Amino acid sequence: MANQAKITTDKEKNLHKGVEYQRQRDRQMVKGIFRFYEVPGGSMSFNFRKYKGDPVERYDMIDGQVYTVPLGVAKHLNQNGSYPVHKYLKDESGNVSMRVGQKVNRFGFQSLEFMDIEDMPTNPEAIVTVDSVKDDKIFKK
């Protein structure tokens, strides 16, 4: 039984290290442009705190302005600023089902200097590669 308690403690320590690493990463300052798609030229205010023990901070932003904010705030603006538009679909047997047709972005944070690996496409079909161009007409005058 004593060994089981030690394993749990080790897991908790490793989890704490991972959370602390992410917390430090989310505190790195990044520069970008705030975009308010829902009200162009408008302003938006919000409070933000991601981790327990962090202070609650207030952000007041105007569409099109350049801001330097923590990476965690930039991620929050890009990931949590949309709402779903639902669609109704009929299958072959006539049953109706609902699904998300698209997401409408209300606001976002356009990067001027950062790119998060989590934002990279993981779907192989989303990545386009070009091996070569074999059209001689392009290069002839």
C-alpha positions as CSV (number, residue, x, y, z in Angstrom):
1,M,0.0,0.0,0.0
2,A,2.8,2.4,0.8
3,N,4.2,1.9,-2.7
4,Q,0.8,2.8,-4.2
5,A,0.8,6.2,-2.4
6,K,4.3,6.9,-3.7
7,I,3.2,6.2,-7.3
8,T,0.3,8.6,-6.9
9,T,2.6,11.2,-5.5
10,D,5.0,10.8,-8.5
11,K,2.1,11.2,-10.9
12,E,1.0,14.3,-9.1
13,K,4.5,15.8,-9.3
14,N,4.7,15.1,-13.0
15,L,1.3,16.6,-13.6
16,H,2.3,19.7,-11.6
17,K,5.5,20.0,-13.7
18,G,3.4,19.8,-16.9
19,V,0.9,22.4,-15.7
20,E,3.7,24.7,-14.5
21,Y,5.4,24.4,-17.9
22,Q,2.2,25.3,-19.7
23,R,1.5,28.2,-17.3
24,Q,5.0,29.7,-18.0
25,R,4.4,29.2,-21.7
26,D,1.0,30.9,-21.6
27,R,2.6,33.9,-19.8
28,Q,5.0,34.7,-22.7
29,M,4.1,38.0,-24.2
30,V,3.1,38.0,-27.9
31,K,2.1,40.8,-30.3
32,G,-0.9,40.9,-32.6
33,I,-4.0,42.7,-33.9
34,F,-7.3,42.3,-32.2
35,R,-10.1,41.7,-34.7
36,F,-13.8,42.2,-33.7
37,Y,-15.6,40.6,-36.6
38,E,-19.0,40.9,-35.1
39,V,-18.8,44.7,-34.6
40,P,-16.1,46.2,-37.0
41,G,-14.5,49.2,-35.4
42,G,-16.0,48.3,-32.0
43,S,-14.5,47.6,-28.6
44,M,-14.7,44.6,-26.3
45,S,-13.8,44.2,-22.6
46,F,-13.4,40.9,-20.8
47,N,-11.8,39.4,-17.7
48,F,-9.4,36.5,-18.0
49,R,-7.8,34.0,-15.6
50,K,-6.7,30.6,-16.7
51,Y,-4.8,29.1,-13.8
52,K,-5.7,28.8,-10.1
53,G,-3.7,31.3,-8.2
54,D,-3.3,33.8,-11.1
55,P,-4.9,37.2,-10.7
56,V,-8.0,38.1,-12.7
57,E,-7.0,40.6,-15.3
58,R,-9.2,42.9,-17.3
59,Y,-8.6,43.5,-21.1
60,D,-10.2,46.4,-23.1
61,M,-9.6,46.0,-26.8
62,I,-10.5,47.9,-29.9
63,D,-10.9,46.4,-33.4
64,G,-7.8,46.8,-35.5
65,Q,-5.4,47.9,-32.7
66,V,-2.1,46.2,-32.0
67,Y,-1.7,44.7,-28.6
68,T,1.0,42.8,-26.6
69,V,-0.8,40.2,-24.5
70,P,0.2,36.8,-22.9
71,L,0.0,33.8,-25.2
72,G,-2.8,32.3,-23.1
73,V,-5.0,35.4,-23.8
74,A,-4.2,35.2,-27.5
75,K,-5.2,31.5,-27.6
76,H,-8.4,32.3,-25.6
77,L,-9.4,34.9,-28.1
78,N,-8.8,32.6,-31.1
79,Q,-10.3,29.4,-29.6
80,N,-13.3,30.7,-27.6
81,G,-14.7,33.5,-29.8
82,S,-17.1,31.6,-32.1
83,Y,-20.6,30.2,-32.1
84,P,-22.0,27.3,-34.1
85,V,-24.6,27.5,-36.8
86,H,-26.6,24.3,-36.9
87,K,-27.9,22.5,-40.0
88,Y,-30.6,19.9,-40.3
89,L,-29.9,16.9,-42.5
90,K,-32.2,14.2,-43.8
91,D,-30.8,10.8,-44.4
92,E,-32.0,8.2,-47.0
93,S,-34.8,7.0,-44.7
94,G,-36.1,10.5,-44.0
95,N,-34.8,10.9,-40.5
96,V,-33.8,14.4,-39.6
97,S,-30.6,15.0,-37.6
98,M,-28.9,18.2,-36.5
99,R,-25.2,19.0,-36.8
100,V,-22.9,22.0,-36.8
101,G,-22.8,23.4,-40.3
102,Q,-20.2,26.0,-39.6
103,K,-18.7,28.2,-36.9
104,V,-19.0,32.0,-37.0
105,N,-16.1,33.9,-35.5
106,R,-17.1,36.8,-33.3
107,F,-13.5,38.0,-32.5
108,G,-9.9,36.8,-32.8
109,F,-6.3,37.8,-32.3
110,Q,-4.3,37.9,-35.5
111,S,-0.6,37.0,-34.9
112,L,2.2,39.4,-35.8
113,E,4.9,37.1,-34.4
114,F,3.8,33.8,-32.9
115,M,2.6,30.5,-34.2
116,D,1.5,27.8,-31.8
117,I,2.2,24.2,-32.7
118,E,-1.3,23.3,-31.4
119,D,-2.7,25.5,-34.2
120,M,-1.0,23.6,-37.0
121,P,-3.3,21.4,-39.1
122,T,-3.2,17.8,-38.0
123,N,-5.3,16.6,-40.9
124,P,-3.0,15.5,-43.8
125,E,-5.6,16.7,-46.4
126,A,-5.2,20.2,-45.0
127,I,-1.5,20.3,-45.9
128,V,-0.7,21.1,-49.5
129,T,2.7,20.3,-51.0
130,V,4.0,20.9,-54.5
131,D,6.7,18.6,-55.8
132,S,7.4,20.4,-59.1
133,V,5.9,22.5,-61.8
134,K,6.0,21.0,-65.3
135,D,4.4,23.6,-67.5
136,D,7.0,25.1,-69.9
137,K,4.6,27.8,-71.0
138,I,5.0,29.5,-67.6
139,F,8.7,30.1,-68.2
140,K,8.6,31.1,-71.9
141,K,8.3,34.7,-73.0
